[in-house]
């Protein structure tokens, strides 16, 4: 079974009231026009975020989101 790209999963976490850090990350990523939307690769997305995503203050938020993504997508 193919899993969906991380970005597609992340968009399911969007919340206009952003109760937690992952929801805040998802809300900001939605507006990032060059986010690697088709990627399922942890390192590719991590490198992109480290170099380009000023909206992500702490990479541990990405790590937590990635763990949730893996649990959800198998």
C-alpha positions in Angstrom: 0.0 0.0 0.0 1.3 3.4 -1.0 1.2 6.0 1.7 0.2 9.6 0.8 2.8 12.3 0.8 3.6 13.9 4.2 2.2 17.2 3.1 -1.2 15.7 2.3 -1.3 14.1 5.8 -0.1 17.4 7.4 -3.0 19.3 5.8 -5.4 17.0 7.7 -3.9 18.5 10.9 -4.8 22.2 10.0 -6.9 23.9 12.6 -7.9 27.6 12.5 -7.5 27.9 16.2 -4.2 26.0 16.2 -4.4 24.3 19.6 -1.0 22.7 19.3 2.4 23.0 17.6 1.6 20.5 14.9 -1.6 22.3 14.0 0.4 25.6 13.9 3.0 23.9 11.6 0.2 22.7 9.3 -1.4 26.1 9.1 1.9 27.7 8.2 2.9 25.0 5.7 -0.4 25.5 3.9 0.9 29.0 2.8 4.4 27.7 1.8 4.1 27.5 -1.9 7.4 25.7 -2.4 7.0 23.0 0.3 8.0 19.6 -1.2 4.3 18.5 -1.4 4.9 15.1 -3.1 7.7 13.9 -0.8 7.4 10.9 1.5 11.2 11.2 2.4 12.0 12.3 6.0 15.4 13.7 5.1 14.3 15.6 2.0 11.5 17.4 4.0 13.8 17.9 7.0 16.5 19.6 4.8 13.9 21.8 3.1 12.4 22.9 6.5 15.9 23.6 8.0 16.8 25.8 5.0 13.6 27.4 4.0 10.9 27.3 6.7 11.3 30.3 9.0 7.8 29.6 10.3 9.0 26.4 12.0 10.8 27.5 15.1 11.8 24.0 16.4 12.5 20.9 14.3 11.2 18.7 17.1 7.7 19.8 16.0 8.5 18.2 12.6 9.9 15.1 14.2 6.7 14.7 16.3 4.5 15.3 13.2 6.6 12.7 11.2 6.0 10.1 13.9 2.2 10.8 13.8 2.4 10.6 10.0 4.1 7.2 10.1 1.5 5.9 12.6 -1.4 7.1 10.5 0.0 6.0 7.2 1.7 2.7 8.2 
